[in-house]
Amino acid sequence: MDPAPRLYELVLENGRSASPFVWRVRYALAHKGLAFESVPLGLTDIPTVLGGRFRTVPILEHGTTAMAESWDIVQYLDRAFPQRPLFSGPAELQMVRLVDTWLLLEVGRRLLPLYLLDVHDAARPEDREYFRRSREAYFGGTSLEALAAGRAAQLPAVRAALEPLRLQLAQAPFLGGTAPNFADYVVLGLFQWIGSVCTLPPLAGDDAVLRGWLERGFALYDGIGQDNRLRPLFE
Ligand SMILES: N[C@@H](CCC(=O)N[C@@H](CS)C(=O)NCC(=O)O)C(=O)O
């Protein structure tokens, strides 16, 4: 029998796993009740493992199989471990992919520049130079400081972009309905990332719907997302 899957994660200086893409896989493993071995990496470690085959985390290794890309990983998990499926079928998978695309384009892209400096400052010291260089290059040479400058003024647009979530979560405790599904895990992963680094809370103090859902989501699976290293998400 194959050993437990091994999950290569990205960790901050404080040891906390922070990647939103890793977090969705952590939730998926917990949903299926699967134990796993964690391999904590810094950003600059990724090319040094598994023969440099992968450029991003999460990476899942299971027996002789290894893969990156969170969507490939979760579909593999459903094939290799059919118990407690993550998707009831191809239609649900496609709908959750749409949620993921919406989240990335409408929310992630707005949040990313505002919090890159916080990620830099929370990263392992040996990863910071690479992080700054790669992210500033991505933003056309703009410094992380310039990207974060005046960021409080950008938060109303981020909060407005989250309105579809509020409308949906006012009707049911989870995006999956009465129980969480992978759509919840995708969005919870984003907030695990932000909450791991943010020095400015992204959400308004009176956002009761998102507060309730985040509390429920972080409490899942024996408190998978609860951690006293998390920073306040609500002002
Ligand atoms: N599409 C990938 C995205 C993964 C990704 O972007 N991971 C980031 C961490 S959040 C990473 O490993 N970056 C490596 C680097 O920047 O060198 C997935 O879904 O797994």
The ligand as an ORCA input file, in Angstrom:
! r2SCAN-3c Opt
* xyz 0 1
  N      -2.275     27.375    -10.784
  C      -1.476     26.969     -9.637
  C      -1.022     28.210     -8.919
  C      -0.067     27.884     -7.773
  C       0.766     29.096     -7.359
  O       0.734     30.148     -8.000
  N       1.531     28.912     -6.275
  C       2.447     29.960     -5.844
  C       2.287     30.194     -4.352
  S       0.722     30.906     -3.962
  C       3.879     29.499     -6.077
  O       4.217     28.372     -5.815
  N       4.736     30.385     -6.607
  C       6.090     30.060     -6.851
  C       6.918     31.255     -7.231
  O       6.381     32.350     -7.232
  O       8.099     31.058     -7.506
  C      -2.304     26.040     -8.746
  O      -3.568     26.099     -8.795
  O      -1.727     25.203     -8.027
*
